[in-house]
């Protein structure tokens, strides 16, 4: 009987030991799963932190560019105000001279008339300068608004793919070829269609402006079955962008001109891979109508 009880006791202890070991193994597996989940969460958190830092840096850079443009605008406005003050002073001086002409007995009637006409011409020139400054100020204000809206619309696009700047009073949007096309091709990528759609939305808000689309290449020769040379490539790429803006995004065709510049208007040297990558680009140039240019350049008939 004692022997039987001893055997039963050993059996019970063995079963308890097996059950305990199994629970320990299950607990270890659960702990390992939790640790893996924790590691993944930490990795995801680190990725989010890096992405957030990148976005903050991009936003800071764009804010700095906008601030520089606003500072430039304030300086130009101050200069315009200074010129306008000078014009007003000259007009007052001219008026005083005209009033005193009748009192100058030493000046002949013909001489007085000649002086009068000269002073009136100066007044007319002053009015023209004032009108010209106002037109330039209005155009610069439009450029700042246009750039701000473009950068806001393209906020998540890399600066390496899209660059926006003002040169000689005209807004330039420079699009890299690696975003737009495959090497040696004039077929627009799906990613580029999305970017061009955002640009087209802004262009359609400013119907008073004309659009020039220019294709540019590096100086590496191309000769394929589809492209004869870099002239051919630059023209076909500019036409492809213009056609997409018209057909898919509704930009009026009578506002657009497409042209190719081949390798002959580089942004920088073609001696390095990086330089050649900058030179391979398509530019969308936004400018006033020709009639508006003439209004800025010619004095108004009074």
MARBAKE-891156 format. One line per field, with one value per atom (N, C-alpha, C): residue number from 1; residue in one letter; x, y, z. Coordinates in steps of 0.02 Angstrom, whole numbers. Each point is the difference from the previous one (the first is absolute). Layout:
BEGIN
k NUM,...
r a,...
east X,...
north Y,...
up Z,...
END
This chain:
BEGIN
k 1,1,1,2,2,2,3,3,3,4,4,4,5,5,5,6,6,6,7,7,7,8,8,8,9,9,9,10,10,10,11,11,11,12,12,12,13,13,13,14,14,14,15,15,15,16,16,16,17,17,17,18,18,18,19,19,19,20,20,20,21,21,21,22,22,22,23,23,23,24,24,24,25,25,25,26,26,26,27,27,27,28,28,28,29,29,29,30,30,30,31,31,31,32,32,32,33,33,33,34,34,34,35,35,35,36,36,36,37,37,37,38,38,38,39,39,39,40,40,40,41,41,41,42,42,42,43,43,43,44,44,44,45,45,45,46,46,46,47,47,47,48,48,48,49,49,49,50,50,50,51,51,51,52,52,52,53,53,53,54,54,54,55,55,55,56,56,56,57,57,57,58,58,58,59,59,59,60,60,60,61,61,61,62,62,62,63,63,63,64,64,64,65,65,65,66,66,66,67,67,67,68,68,68,69,69,69,70,70,70,71,71,71,72,72,72,73,73,73,74,74,74,75,75,75,76,76,76,77,77,77,78,78,78,79,79,79,80,80,80,81,81,81,82,82,82,83,83,83,84,84,84,85,85,85,86,86,86,87,87,87,88,88,88,89,89,89,90,90,90,91,91,91,92,92,92,93,93,93,94,94,94,95,95,95,96,96,96,97,97,97,98,98,98,99,99,99,100,100,100,101,101,101,102,102,102,103,103,103,104,104,104,105,105,105,106,106,106,107,107,107,108,108,108,109,109,109,110,110,110,111,111,111,112,112,112,113,113,113,114,114,114,115,115,115,116,116,116,117,117,117,118,118,118,119,119,119,120,120,120,121,121,121,122,122,122,123,123,123,124,124,124,125,125,125,126,126,126,127,127,127,128,128,128,129,129,129,130,130,130,131,131,131,132,132,132,133,133,133,134,134,134,135,135,135,136,136,136,137,137,137,138,138,138,139,139,139,140,140,140,141,141,141,142,142,142,143,143,143,144,144,144,145,145,145,146,146,146,147,147,147,148,148,148,149,149,149,150,150,150,151,151,151,152,152,152,153,153,153,154,154,154,155,155,155,156,156,156,157,157,157,158,158,158,159,159,159,160,160,160,161,161,161,162,162,162,163,163,163,164,164,164,165,165,165,166,166,166,167,167,167,168,168,168,169,169,169,170,170,170,171,171,171,172,172,172,173,173,173,174,174,174,175,175,175,176,176,176,177,177,177,178,178,178,179,179,179,180,180,180,181,181,181,182,182,182,183,183,183,184,184,184,185,185,185,186,186,186,187,187,187,188,188,188,189,189,189,190,190,190,191,191,191,192,192,192,193,193,193,194,194,194,195,195,195,196,196,196,197,197,197,198,198,198,199,199,199,200,200,200,201,201,201,202,202,202,203,203,203,204,204,204,205,205,205,206,206,206,207,207,207,208,208,208,209,209,209,210,210,210,211,211,211,212,212,212,213,213,213,214,214,214,215,215,215,216,216,216,217,217,217,218,218,218,219,219,219,220,220,220,221,221,221,222,222,222,223,223,223,224,224,224,225,225,225,226,226,226,227,227,227,228,228,228,229,229,229,230,230,230,231,231,231,232,232,232,233,233,233,234,234,234,235,235,235,236,236,236,237,237,237,238,238,238,239,239,239,240,240,240,241,241,241,242,242,242,243,243,243,244,244,244,245,245,245,246,246,246,247,247,247,248,248,248,249,249,249,250,250,250,251,251,251,252,252,252,253,253,253,254,254,254,255,255,255,256,256,256,257,257,257,258,258,258,259,259,259,260,260,260,261,261,261,262,262,262,263,263,263,264,264,264,265,265,265,266,266,266,267,267,267,268,268,268,269,269,269,270,270,270,271,271,271,272,272,272,273,273,273,274,274,274,275,275,275,276,276,276,277,277,277,278,278,278,279,279,279,280,280,280,281,281,281,282,282,282,283,283,283,284,284,284,285,285,285,286,286,286,287,287,287,288,288,288,289,289,289,290,290,290,291,291,291,292,292,292,293,293,293,294,294,294,295,295,295,296,296,296,297,297,297,298,298,298,299,299,299,300,300,300,301,301,301,302,302,302
r x,x,x,x,x,x,x,x,x,x,x,x,x,x,x,x,x,x,x,x,x,x,x,x,x,x,x,x,x,x,x,x,x,x,x,x,x,x,x,x,x,x,x,x,x,x,x,x,x,x,x,x,x,x,x,x,x,x,x,x,x,x,x,x,x,x,x,x,x,x,x,x,x,x,x,x,x,x,x,x,x,x,x,x,x,x,x,x,x,x,x,x,x,x,x,x,x,x,x,x,x,x,x,x,x,x,x,x,x,x,x,x,x,x,x,x,x,x,x,x,x,x,x,x,x,x,x,x,x,x,x,x,x,x,x,x,x,x,x,x,x,x,x,x,x,x,x,x,x,x,x,x,x,x,x,x,x,x,x,x,x,x,x,x,x,x,x,x,x,x,x,x,x,x,x,x,x,x,x,x,x,x,x,x,x,x,x,x,x,x,x,x,x,x,x,x,x,x,x,x,x,x,x,x,x,x,x,x,x,x,x,x,x,x,x,x,x,x,x,x,x,x,x,x,x,x,x,x,x,x,x,x,x,x,x,x,x,x,x,x,x,x,x,x,x,x,x,x,x,x,x,x,x,x,x,x,x,x,x,x,x,x,x,x,x,x,x,x,x,x,x,x,x,x,x,x,x,x,x,x,x,x,x,x,x,x,x,x,x,x,x,x,x,x,x,x,x,x,x,x,x,x,x,x,x,x,x,x,x,x,x,x,x,x,x,x,x,x,x,x,x,x,x,x,x,x,x,x,x,x,x,x,x,x,x,x,x,x,x,x,x,x,x,x,x,x,x,x,x,x,x,x,x,x,x,x,x,x,x,x,x,x,x,x,x,x,x,x,x,x,x,x,x,x,x,x,x,x,x,x,x,x,x,x,x,x,x,x,x,x,x,x,x,x,x,x,x,x,x,x,x,x,x,x,x,x,x,x,x,x,x,x,x,x,x,x,x,x,x,x,x,x,x,x,x,x,x,x,x,x,x,x,x,x,x,x,x,x,x,x,x,x,x,x,x,x,x,x,x,x,x,x,x,x,x,x,x,x,x,x,x,x,x,x,x,x,x,x,x,x,x,x,x,x,x,x,x,x,x,x,x,x,x,x,x,x,x,x,x,x,x,x,x,x,x,x,x,x,x,x,x,x,x,x,x,x,x,x,x,x,x,x,x,x,x,x,x,x,x,x,x,x,x,x,x,x,x,x,x,x,x,x,x,x,x,x,x,x,x,x,x,x,x,x,x,x,x,x,x,x,x,x,x,x,x,x,x,x,x,x,x,x,x,x,x,x,x,x,x,x,x,x,x,x,x,x,x,x,x,x,x,x,x,x,x,x,x,x,x,x,x,x,x,x,x,x,x,x,x,x,x,x,x,x,x,x,x,x,x,x,x,x,x,x,x,x,x,x,x,x,x,x,x,x,x,x,x,x,x,x,x,x,x,x,x,x,x,x,x,x,x,x,x,x,x,x,x,x,x,x,x,x,x,x,x,x,x,x,x,x,x,x,x,x,x,x,x,x,x,x,x,x,x,x,x,x,x,x,x,x,x,x,x,x,x,x,x,x,x,x,x,x,x,x,x,x,x,x,x,x,x,x,x,x,x,x,x,x,x,x,x,x,x,x,x,x,x,x,x,x,x,x,x,x,x,x,x,x,x,x,x,x,x,x,x,x,x,x,x,x,x,x,x,x,x,x,x,x,x,x,x,x,x,x,x,x,x,x,x,x,x,x,x,x,x,x,x,x,x,x,x,x,x,x,x,x,x,x,x,x,x,x,x,x,x,x,x,x,x,x,x,x,x,x,x,x,x,x,x,x,x,x,x,x,x,x,x,x,x,x,x,x,x,x,x,x,x,x,x,x,x,x,x,x,x,x,x,x,x,x,x,x,x,x,x,x,x,x,x,x,x,x,x,x,x,x,x,x,x,x,x,x,x,x,x,x,x,x,x,x,x,x,x,x,x,x,x,x,x,x,x,x,x,x,x,x,x,x,x,x,x,x,x,x,x,x,x,x,x,x,x,x,x,x,x,x,x,x,x,x,x,x,x,x,x,x
east 42,-42,43,53,45,34,18,33,-46,-62,-49,-8,-3,-7,62,58,62,1,-22,-2,-49,-58,-51,27,36,27,51,42,51,-34,-53,-36,-30,-30,-32,53,57,54,26,4,24,-48,-66,-50,3,8,3,61,56,62,-9,-32,-12,-45,-53,-48,35,42,35,49,35,47,-35,-58,-38,-24,-21,-22,59,58,60,17,-4,14,-50,-64,-51,13,19,14,60,51,59,-17,-42,-21,-39,-45,-39,45,50,47,39,20,37,-43,-64,-45,-9,-8,-8,63,58,63,6,-19,3,-48,-59,-48,29,32,30,56,41,54,-28,-54,-30,-29,-32,-28,54,56,56,28,4,26,-48,-66,-49,4,9,5,61,56,61,-9,-34,-14,-43,-51,-44,40,45,40,44,31,43,-40,-58,-43,-23,-17,-22,56,61,57,13,-7,10,-53,-63,-54,10,21,12,55,53,55,-22,-42,-25,-44,-44,-44,42,51,43,35,23,34,-47,-61,-48,-20,-7,-16,56,62,56,1,-16,-3,-55,-58,-56,18,34,20,48,46,48,-36,-51,-38,-39,-28,-37,47,61,49,19,9,17,-57,-62,-58,-3,14,-1,54,60,54,-19,-31,-20,-55,-47,-53,29,51,31,34,33,32,-51,-56,-54,-27,-9,-25,50,64,51,-3,-8,-5,-63,-55,-62,7,35,11,42,49,41,-42,-44,-43,-45,-29,-44,39,62,41,14,17,13,-63,-57,-62,-14,11,-11,49,62,51,-18,-23,-19,-59,-47,-58,22,45,25,37,38,37,-48,-53,-49,-34,-15,-34,46,65,48,21,-16,21,-27,-61,-31,34,37,34,72,24,68,1,13,-1,57,53,58,-12,-53,-15,-49,17,-44,-62,-49,-62,14,42,16,40,46,40,-43,-47,-45,-42,-24,-41,41,64,43,12,12,10,-64,-57,-64,-10,15,-8,48,62,48,-23,-27,-24,-61,-43,-58,22,54,26,28,34,26,-57,-54,-58,-30,-3,-27,44,66,46,-8,-12,-11,-62,-53,-61,12,39,16,40,51,40,-43,-46,-44,-45,-29,-42,41,61,43,16,17,14,-60,-59,-61,-13,12,-9,49,63,51,-17,-23,-19,-59,-48,-57,22,46,24,40,42,39,-46,-53,-47,-33,-18,-30,48,64,50,6,-1,5,-60,-59,-60,3,22,5,49,59,50,-26,-32,-27,-51,-45,-51,31,50,33,36,37,37,-47,-56,-49,-29,-16,-29,50,65,52,39,-30,37,33,-29,28,46,17,43,72,47,70,26,42,30,48,24,43,-40,-64,-43,-32,-18,-34,33,21,28,-40,-18,-39,40,9,38,-24,20,-14,65,2,58,-22,29,-15,-76,-31,-70,-49,26,-42,7,-56,-1,21,50,24,-15,-30,-9,44,52,48,-15,-14,-17,56,25,55,-22,46,-18,-9,34,-7,-70,-34,-69,-48,15,-46,3,62,8,52,-4,55,55,60,57,-13,9,-7,-72,-48,-71,-37,-57,-44,-68,-4,-62,-1,-52,-3,-20,35,-14,-64,-27,-62,13,59,17,0,28,3,-70,-45,-68,-32,12,-28,27,65,32,-26,-4,-23,-73,-39,-70,-5,44,0,20,50,22,-56,-33,-54,-57,-14,-54,14,64,18,-1,26,0,-71,-47,-69,-32,31,-27,24,51,29,-2,-60,-9,29,19,28,74,30,71,12,54,19,51,8,41,48,64,50,31,-3,28,63,57,64,32,23,37,75,38,73,33,59,38,71,38,71,36,66,37,20,-30,14,-41,33,-38,-49,-56,-49,-17,-6,-18,-33,-66,-38,-50,-37,-50,-55,-12,-54,26,63,28,61,0,57,58,-14,52,-31,40,-26,-51,4,-52,-67,1,-61,-28,44,-22,-30,33,-25,-67,-8,-64,-56,12,-53,-20,48,-17,-43,17,-40,-70,-5,-66,-41,33,-36,-30,39,-25,-57,8,-52,-64,6,-58,-37,37,-32,-37,32,-33,-65,-2,-61,-52,21,-49,-26,43,-22,-21,30,-12,-33,-17,-42,32,67,33,-12,-22,-18,60,-6,58,25,-46,22,42,7,44,70,10,62,42,66,47,51,15,48,62,58,62,57,50,58,63,42,63,61,-12,54,48,65,51,29,-29,34,-18,-43,-15,7,61,9,-6,-21,-1,69,41,66,44,60,47,-25,20,-15,59,49,60,-8,-56,-11,-69,-8,-65,-54,17,-50,-18,49,-14,-45,15,-41,-71,-8,-68,-40,33,-35,-19,41,-13,-56,-11,-55,-65,-39,-59,-51,-60,-53,-23,-2,-19,-68,-43,-63,8,-1,13,-66,-17,-64,13,-31,15,-63,0,-59,-12,-61,-15,44,13,43,-28,-67,-30,19,4,18,73,44,69,4,-38,2,-26,-51,-26,52,42,53,55,13,58,-13,-63,-14,-41,17,-41,-69,-48,-69,-11,-39,-18,-50,13,-46,-43
north -61,61,63,-2,57,9,-56,3,31,-17,28,75,22,71,39,-31,33,10,-53,5,53,4,51,70,8,66,23,-46,16,19,-34,14,70,17,66,55,-10,50,8,-54,4,40,-13,37,74,17,70,33,-37,27,14,-44,10,60,4,56,65,3,61,21,-49,15,27,-27,23,72,17,68,49,-23,43,13,-53,8,48,-8,45,73,8,68,30,-43,25,20,-40,17,66,8,62,60,-10,55,19,-51,13,38,-20,35,73,12,68,41,-31,35,19,-47,15,57,-1,54,67,-2,61,26,-47,20,32,-29,28,70,6,65,53,-20,48,20,-50,14,47,-13,43,71,4,66,38,-35,32,24,-40,21,63,0,60,61,-8,56,27,-46,21,36,-29,32,69,5,64,52,-22,46,24,-47,18,50,-13,46,69,1,64,39,-36,33,28,-39,24,62,-2,58,61,-10,56,31,-44,26,41,-24,36,66,-1,62,51,-24,46,30,-41,26,53,-15,48,65,-6,59,43,-34,37,39,-32,35,59,-10,55,58,-16,53,37,-38,32,46,-23,40,65,-5,60,49,-25,44,35,-39,29,53,-15,49,65,-9,60,41,-34,35,35,-33,30,62,-5,58,58,-16,52,35,-41,29,43,-24,38,67,-1,63,49,-28,42,31,-42,24,56,-10,52,65,-6,60,37,-39,31,35,-32,31,65,1,63,54,-22,48,27,-44,21,49,-14,44,70,2,65,37,-37,32,28,-39,24,63,3,60,61,-11,56,22,-39,18,68,13,63,61,-12,56,10,-44,5,41,65,44,-13,-34,-12,-58,-40,-57,22,-13,17,-44,21,-40,-69,-3,-65,-43,32,-37,-27,42,-22,-59,2,-55,-64,7,-58,-32,44,-26,-34,31,-28,-71,-7,-66,-51,22,-45,-24,46,-18,-46,13,-44,-71,-2,-65,-37,37,-30,-27,40,-23,-64,-2,-59,-61,12,-55,-24,48,-19,-43,18,-41,-70,-4,-65,-44,32,-38,-26,43,-21,-58,5,-55,-64,7,-59,-33,40,-28,-35,28,-32,-66,-2,-63,-53,21,-47,-26,45,-20,-49,13,-45,-69,0,-64,-39,35,-34,-29,36,-26,-64,1,-59,-59,13,-53,-32,41,-26,-45,24,-41,-65,5,-59,-51,23,-45,-32,40,-26,-55,10,-50,-63,9,-58,-41,32,-36,-34,32,-31,-63,6,-57,-57,16,-50,-14,11,-4,-67,-55,-66,-25,43,-20,21,-43,14,60,41,57,-22,-61,-25,-12,-14,-14,63,47,62,60,48,62,59,47,59,62,45,61,55,62,58,23,5,26,56,59,58,15,-8,17,-53,-60,-52,-63,-36,-60,-61,-37,-61,-60,-53,-64,-50,-25,-46,-71,-46,-69,-46,-42,-45,-54,-21,-52,-67,-13,-66,-10,55,-6,-4,37,5,-61,-20,-48,-54,-55,-48,26,-26,23,-7,56,-2,-4,8,-7,66,6,58,-21,-59,-25,20,37,27,-55,-1,-50,17,-51,11,47,-3,46,72,10,68,26,-44,22,30,-30,27,70,8,66,51,-18,46,19,-47,16,55,-3,53,67,-2,63,28,-44,22,33,-25,30,73,16,69,40,-29,35,18,-43,13,55,16,55,68,1,63,1,7,-4,60,53,59,-9,-57,-12,-51,9,-47,-50,-56,-55,-22,0,-25,-63,-55,-64,-14,-4,-10,-65,-40,-60,13,-29,8,-68,-9,-63,16,-54,9,-5,-4,-1,-69,-52,-68,-16,-18,-12,-57,5,-54,-14,-63,-19,-68,1,-62,-2,-54,-6,52,24,48,72,10,67,8,52,11,32,49,34,36,40,35,54,28,46,-36,-58,-40,-19,-22,-21,58,58,57,25,0,23,-48,-65,-50,-1,11,2,61,57,60,-7,-30,-10,-50,-52,-49,33,44,34,47,38,47,-37,-55,-39,-28,-23,-26,55,59,56,18,-4,16,-56,-61,-54,-29,-3,-32,51,59,48,65,5,55,68,3,65,22,62,24,-2,-32,-6,66,49,65,40,-25,33,-30,-57,-38,0,-1,-8,-53,-48,-52,9,-10,8,-41,-16,-37,42,-4,38,-46,-66,-49,8,0,4,70,49,64,54,-16,48,-38,-22,-40,44,-31,35,2,-52,-4,-41,-17,-37,-71,-26,-69,-47,24,-39,-54,3,-50,-32,-58,-34,44,32,42,60,31,57,-20,-57,-23,-15,-26,-15,64,56,64,29,-12,28,-37,-63,-38,19,44,27,24,10,35,59,59,60,25,15,34,72,45,71,38,36,35,74,30,70,37,67,39,-7,17,3,52,-9,47,71,6,66,34,-41,28,22,-38,21,68,9,63,57,-15,53,22,-48,17,41,-15,29,67,14,61,50,64,51,5,18,5,67,1,62,38,63,40,43
up 0,0,0,42,2,-67,-30,-65,-52,2,-47,10,62,15,-24,8,-22,-76,-34,-74,-22,33,-18,13,56,16,-52,-21,-52,-65,-18,-62,3,57,7,-6,31,-2,-72,-36,-70,-42,10,-38,16,64,21,-31,-2,-29,-74,-38,-72,-13,42,-9,14,51,17,-54,-29,-53,-61,-16,-58,10,60,14,-5,22,-4,-74,-40,-71,-33,17,-28,21,63,25,-36,-13,-35,-71,-34,-68,-1,48,5,12,43,14,-62,-39,-62,-50,-6,-46,21,65,24,-14,10,-13,-74,-44,-72,-18,29,-12,25,58,27,-45,-27,-45,-63,-28,-60,14,59,18,7,30,7,-68,-45,-67,-38,6,-33,29,66,32,-25,-5,-26,-71,-42,-69,-1,42,3,22,49,22,-55,-38,-55,-54,-18,-51,23,64,27,-2,15,-3,-71,-48,-70,-23,18,-19,32,63,33,-33,-21,-35,-67,-36,-64,8,50,13,19,42,21,-60,-46,-60,-43,-8,-42,34,67,35,-8,1,-8,-70,-51,-68,-7,30,-4,37,58,37,-40,-37,-41,-55,-30,-52,29,60,31,17,24,14,-63,-54,-64,-23,11,-19,41,65,42,-21,-16,-23,-65,-45,-65,10,45,14,29,43,29,-54,-48,-55,-44,-12,-40,35,66,38,-5,3,-5,-68,-54,-67,-7,28,-4,36,57,37,-42,-35,-44,-56,-28,-54,25,60,28,12,24,12,-66,-52,-65,-28,11,-25,36,67,36,-22,-11,-23,-69,-44,-68,2,44,6,22,49,23,-56,-39,-55,-52,-15,-49,24,65,26,-1,4,2,-70,-50,-68,-21,18,-21,31,56,33,-25,-44,-24,-64,8,-59,-48,26,-44,-47,12,-43,-53,-62,-55,1,-38,-4,-29,-52,-31,49,37,49,56,23,54,-22,-62,-26,-5,-21,-5,68,51,68,25,-15,21,-28,-65,-32,30,16,30,68,39,67,-4,-49,-9,-20,-42,-20,61,45,61,43,5,38,-30,-66,-34,13,-2,14,72,46,69,8,-35,3,-28,-54,-30,49,32,48,58,23,55,-21,-61,-25,-8,-26,-10,67,50,66,29,-9,25,-35,-66,-37,23,10,23,69,44,67,-2,-43,-6,-26,-48,-28,52,39,52,53,18,49,-26,-64,-30,0,-13,1,68,53,68,16,-18,12,-39,-63,-43,29,21,29,64,42,63,-13,-48,-15,-31,-43,-30,53,45,51,49,15,44,-33,-65,-36,-7,-7,-11,63,59,63,13,-24,14,-55,-49,-55,15,-13,15,-39,34,-34,-56,3,-53,-64,7,-58,-28,43,-22,35,-40,27,-28,44,-20,18,-49,13,-47,17,-42,-31,-66,-35,-47,10,-41,0,57,7,-26,-17,-28,43,10,41,-42,25,-32,44,-30,34,-36,33,-31,25,-48,16,-23,46,-17,-49,-43,-50,33,56,32,30,16,23,-60,-53,-57,-46,-18,-55,18,-36,0,-46,9,-39,-75,-37,-72,-24,45,-18,9,-36,8,27,31,30,73,20,68,50,57,51,39,34,39,58,31,54,-25,-60,-28,-17,-21,-15,62,58,62,14,-8,12,-50,-64,-51,11,27,16,53,51,51,-29,-45,-32,-44,-38,-45,38,60,40,14,17,13,-65,-55,-64,-22,13,-20,42,57,41,-24,-44,-24,-77,-26,-73,-37,36,-33,-15,19,-10,-56,-37,-53,28,-36,25,-57,15,-46,30,-37,22,-40,34,-33,22,-49,15,-4,48,1,10,-28,8,23,16,10,-68,1,-64,-23,32,-22,-63,-56,-62,7,-36,-2,-72,-17,-68,2,9,4,-58,-2,-52,7,62,12,2,19,8,-44,-41,-44,37,43,37,59,37,59,-17,-59,-22,-3,-31,-7,68,46,67,39,-1,40,-26,-67,-28,17,-9,13,73,45,71,17,-28,14,-28,-60,-30,42,26,41,63,33,59,-19,-54,-22,-18,-35,-21,61,51,61,37,6,34,-34,-67,-37,5,-18,-9,66,51,62,53,-1,55,-23,-64,-24,-4,-4,-10,-72,-10,-67,-47,-58,-45,-28,-6,-28,49,62,49,-1,-33,7,-64,10,-54,21,-44,15,-43,31,-37,31,-41,24,-6,52,0,-5,-7,-5,58,-13,53,8,-34,-9,51,48,55,66,18,61,63,54,64,31,-14,29,-47,22,-42,-15,-57,-19,15,40,11,54,38,53,-9,30,-3,32,56,35,-44,-30,-44,-58,-30,-57,23,61,25,9,21,7,-68,-50,-66,-37,17,-30,36,-30,34,-50,24,-38,41,-30,36,-23,49,-14,22,-48,12,-4,53,5,-9,-50,-15,-21,5,-21,-74,-21,-72,-33,-65,-36,5,-2,4,67,53,65,1,-35,-6,-34,-55,-36,42,42,44,50,23,47,-33,-64,-33,-33,-19,-39,41,-4,35,-31,42,-23,-35,-53,-33,43,8,42,-46
END
